Amino acid sequence: MDMVNAVTGFSRNGVFDWIVQRATSVIMLAYFIFMMGYFLTHSGVSYEEWHAFFTQTSVRIFSVMALVSFFLHAWIGMWFISVDYITDRLLGENGAWLRLGENGTWFRMAFQFVCAVINFTYLVWGIQVLWGV
């Protein structure tokens, strides 16, 4: 049975990916708590208040940190899903899924490419929105 090469992974070290996954989770949780705190302490936020809040450099930086964390977290998660479940063994001629023959690897690479494009698009769009305020 062939092993899956980590060519498209964030790193070639599973421990590093695990640490990044946990660190990004903590950053996203902190951002969620921060935003919930803002919503709970400011009822009926007007556009002017919302704009003033997001024009603060600290809020923008924290928001970009959360956005980059989301990007890294999503990429690592989708990469592991694709490596674990989109394989020649599951998609090959005798596979339990689509029976793509020897094209399971190409299907996985296409899936990873689509995920990368979507993640990168969201990242660039989010940064543009945050710094365009």
C-alpha positions in Angstrom: 0.0 0.0 0.0 1.3 3.4 -0.9 1.9 6.1 1.7 0.5 9.6 1.2 3.2 12.2 0.7 2.9 15.4 2.7 3.6 17.6 -0.4 0.7 19.9 0.1 0.7 20.1 3.9 1.4 23.2 5.9 4.5 21.6 7.3 6.1 18.1 7.1 5.9 17.7 10.8 2.6 16.5 12.4 3.6 17.9 15.8 4.0 21.4 14.4 0.6 21.1 12.6 -1.0 19.9 15.9 0.5 22.9 17.8 -0.6 25.4 15.1 -4.1 23.8 15.1 -4.4 24.3 18.9 -2.9 27.8 18.9 -5.2 29.0 16.2 -8.1 27.5 18.2 -7.1 29.6 21.2 -6.8 32.8 19.1 -10.2 32.2 17.5 -11.8 31.5 20.9 -10.3 34.7 22.4 -11.6 36.7 19.4 -15.1 35.1 19.8 -15.1 36.0 23.5 -13.8 39.5 22.7 -16.6 40.1 20.1 -19.3 38.6 22.3 -18.1 40.9 25.1 -18.5 43.9 22.8 -22.0 42.8 21.7 -23.1 42.2 25.3 -21.9 45.5 26.5 -23.1 47.6 23.6 -26.7 47.0 22.7 -28.2 48.5 19.6 -24.8 49.3 17.9 -25.2 52.0 15.2 -23.1 52.1 12.1 -21.0 54.9 13.5 -20.2 53.0 16.7 -19.4 49.9 14.6 -17.2 51.9 12.3 -15.4 53.6 15.2 -14.8 50.2 16.8 -13.3 48.6 13.7 -11.2 51.6 12.9 -9.1 51.1 16.1 -5.8 49.6 15.1 -5.8 47.1 18.0 -9.2 45.7 16.8 -8.0 45.5 13.2 -4.8 43.7 14.2 -6.8 41.3 16.5 -9.3 40.7 13.7 -6.5 40.0 11.2 -4.9 37.6 13.7 -8.3 35.8 14.0 -8.7 35.7 10.2 -5.2 34.3 9.6 -5.8 31.8 12.4 -9.0 30.7 10.7 -7.1 30.3 7.4 -4.4 28.2 9.0 -6.9 26.2 11.1 -9.1 25.5 8.0 -6.2 24.6 5.8 -4.6 22.1 8.3 -8.0 20.6 9.0 -9.0 20.2 5.4 -5.6 18.8 4.5 -5.8 16.1 7.2 -9.4 15.3 6.1 -8.2 14.9 2.5 -5.2 12.8 3.4 -7.2 10.6 5.6 -10.3 10.1 3.5 -9.5 10.9 -0.1 -7.0 8.1 -0.9 -6.5 5.6 -3.6 -7.5 2.9 -1.1 -10.9 4.5 -0.6 -11.4 5.8 -4.2 -9.5 3.2 -6.2 -11.0 0.4 -8.3 -12.0 -1.6 -5.2 -12.7 1.4 -3.1 -15.7 1.9 -1.0 -16.5 5.4 -2.4 -16.4 6.6 -6.0 -14.2 3.9 -7.6 -12.0 6.4 -9.6 -9.4 3.8 -10.4 -5.9 5.2 -10.0 -7.2 8.8 -9.8 -7.7 9.0 -6.1 -4.5 11.1 -5.7 -5.5 13.5 -8.4 -8.9 13.8 -6.9 -7.3 14.6 -3.5 -5.0 17.2 -5.1 -7.9 18.8 -6.8 -9.8 18.9 -3.6 -6.8 20.5 -1.8 -6.4 23.0 -4.6 -10.1 24.1 -4.4 -9.8 24.4 -0.6 -6.6 26.4 -0.9 -8.3 28.8 -3.4 -11.4 29.2 -1.3 -9.3 29.8 1.9 -7.0 32.3 0.2 -9.9 34.1 -1.3 -11.6 34.5 2.1 -8.3 35.6 3.7 -7.6 38.3 1.1 -11.2 39.4 1.1 -11.3 39.6 4.9 -8.1 41.6 5.1 -9.4 43.9 2.4 -12.7 44.4 4.3 -11.0 45.0 7.6 -8.4 47.5 6.4 -10.8 49.2 3.9 -13.0 50.5 6.7 
